[in-house]
């Protein structure tokens, strides 16, 4: 059996998309949040993501989050010394979390999750990262447009340029080393990926990994995005197969569920080869459109899912 790549997990269960976290949030149950922290730390998570924002099923205001963070952060730190990853686009969320955070109770740097081209007040975010000596996650799936503005990156070369631009600024303005920077190349639901986004993310990984000036960067994805919408019988294995493929390209971290999808599949597992072949079907050939290739990829993914349901 060929060994899979080693992937460090940022535990994602403190998120209102999960029922246990949602129940804890609705009653402001600190014991429930502590249990989720303990479960993930004992499951091997190298960091714990803290995302108490709203979802499609639950409305949460900024004020509610800011009011609860001073209670939540000490409760989590009372349970584990695993580093925390503060996940929100609002800089006040990070400031509030960091005021409640006790660095002496943490065995590593906390994480600012996340920076992106479209974020407001990027300069202030860099200052906060420098002041508190944070690691940070950079989203490569957005690009800076000439003359100002931002947009979605639909070309791995644009994503690669975004990474280089952020690295330059984080080193010069925020005093970061490359080891402090975690790049998220982007990950889309593979069964509905008609724009080749999964391959764009993998190609971005490969471009960055091949650049000696970026040696030392880390790479992570939000793994639960990958098999969203696929049957539950296939979902964890598809996610684990993706980890194996992405690990070959340079992925060394993932925001994931330690109970289900934290371990890559062995490199010689049949599903790894089938997923790799399906993704190759998503590449444009013979002048066809991106959408045509994407639908061909989706059909192959559905074949895989059907086999697992029938099994």
Helices and strands as residue ranges (DSSP letters): E 8-11, H 19-27, H 30-42, E 47-50, H 62-79, E 83-87, H 91-100, G 103-105, E 111-115, H 122-132, E 135-139, E 142-144, E 150-152, H 156-173, G 178-180, E 181-184, G 190-192, H 197-209, G 212-214, E 218-219, G 223-225, H 232-249, E 253-256, H 270-281, H 290-310
